[in-house]
Amino acid sequence: MTPDSPQPAEGQGAHSAPDGSDVLDAPGLLDESDQISEFLDMVNAPGLSTRLGIEFTEITHERVVGTMPVAGNTQPYGILHGGAHAALAETLGSIGAALHAGPTRFPVGIELSCSHHRSISEGLVTGMATPITSGKTLSVWDIVMTDEAGRRLSTARLTCLLRDR
């Protein structure tokens, strides 16, 4: 963990993601560390999340938090691309839905809506996904993206269908 990384609370531990970064485990999730590792393998594999520079700072059943740099993810006018907001939102919400689904099911995004409140041209975006409702077949997540000063940049809602493996 870096000095600026969130530190585990007492009773929590950290494990390394495939890219070498640390991911926090909440109490009760340690039994699901294989499931968390599987998700991290998928999202850290060469693909969109990696290309966007998304890094995870917290993964629990209550919330999933990650960051994404603005640099390299801008539109021609020099501000963060709306699609980058959407990709961060869907990535974080899908991980939360996958945790809820458990090892016998997997989430498939069926709806994503994003409202953009302010632009950003440099720095780091933090996204925090929290469940609105999670049942047997659907998991709905609220995702808020903020800048380094804590100002809201965008709000998203993701609905995932939970399918059997």
Phi, psi and omega in degrees: 000146176274163180301331181274353182288151174300136181268142179297139173287165179303132181090356177252158178225174179235150172226162184269137172282167180304333179275003179093352179284159180268142177234133182278141174251133175271155175305139181094339179268349181300327177292341181255020184298328176296320179295315179298317179299321179298316179298316182294323175301317181293312185281338178266355175295155178308120182177197187299313182302319179293315180297327180279348180079026181289130176235142183262134179247340178203133176224109177219174176292334183276332179193155176233127183236138177209164179238160179210132178286149174287319182305129180087354183236031184259161172269175185303339181273003175087008177250161181304131180293137178301327178294331176291319173304312183296319180294319177297315180300312183293324178297310182293314180295323179293323177296317177299316179296323179294320176299317179296320184296327181082180188288346183262355180225166177218151182271147173231120179295128179243346176203136175221126174234139181229136172243128182260127186257326179204157181267166177214138183242353177201163177102206186235137176258134175248131176246137176232120179257131176229145182287138171270312175203144177220122180236204182287325185244340180230147174224123183244130185235142173259129181234126179244128177253133181230161175270184184292342177269001179086007179281137181290127178262318180202161177230136180227156173230128180242131173247126179243135170275133179262117184249151176288146177285000000 
